[in-house]
Amino acid sequence: MPAAVVVGAGPGIGTSVAERFAREGFSVAVIARRRSTVERSAATVGHSGRTVLPLTADSTDEAALRDALSTAASELGPIETAVYNAALIRPDAPGELGVRGQLDAWAVNVVGALTMAAHVAPDMAARGHGSILVTGGMPRPDPAYVSLGLGKAGVRALVGLLDAHYGPAGVHVASVTVPGAVAPGTACDPDDIAEHYWRLHSQPREAWEHEVVHGGVPVP
């Protein structure tokens, strides 16, 4: 049975993506900082009847995140797709957030994704297939969200770097850029957004995309 892992599996995109893969027959590990968060996510995804493994780890704690990913692989089997959906979303104008705050945001928005990818990609590359999918955003810079804008620009760069390193071995690395606030019943409905992740994972190698923008909003 194929396995998927979702880091940042809170309400919204994370749970919807986990549920989407579970409907396709995947066992799913959901990872978030708080036990209550992953238990709610697991309860929602569990309605599919598939195995759901709730795990707790802070995405900025490298050892804890790697341990959770290892547990997921040990209990569910080789990870076929790994999704990074963790983000620190808060408004900050230029110069408003100090160095420590910017570094904390970068650690969540970018470095956690790198930690996840560095842990799961070598096994995917050895098998010759797998996907690493990261939630992007901010298709246009917004000076009211400096740390988030920097982080999402970092995600684009990270996807390119990971693709250059692991893509030749068969690992599909891509991002899904979400251009607005996520809420059910809106233009950024999490269930609609989750379809992009499944489509990216399912793409044949000759048709790989590396960034999908929900709603088709162009990226400058």
Secondary structure, 3 states (H helix, E strand, C coil): CCEEEEECCCCCHHHHHHHHHHHCCCEEEEEECCHHHHHHHHHHHHHHCCCEEEEECCCCCHHHHHHHHHHHHHHHCCEEEEEECCCCCCCECCCCCCHHHHHHHHHHHHHHHHHHHHHHHHHHHHHCCEEEEEEEECCCCCCCEHHHHHHHHHHHHHHHHHHHHHHHHCEEEEEEEECCCCCCCCCCCHHHHHHHHHHHHHCCHHHCCCEEEHHHCCCC
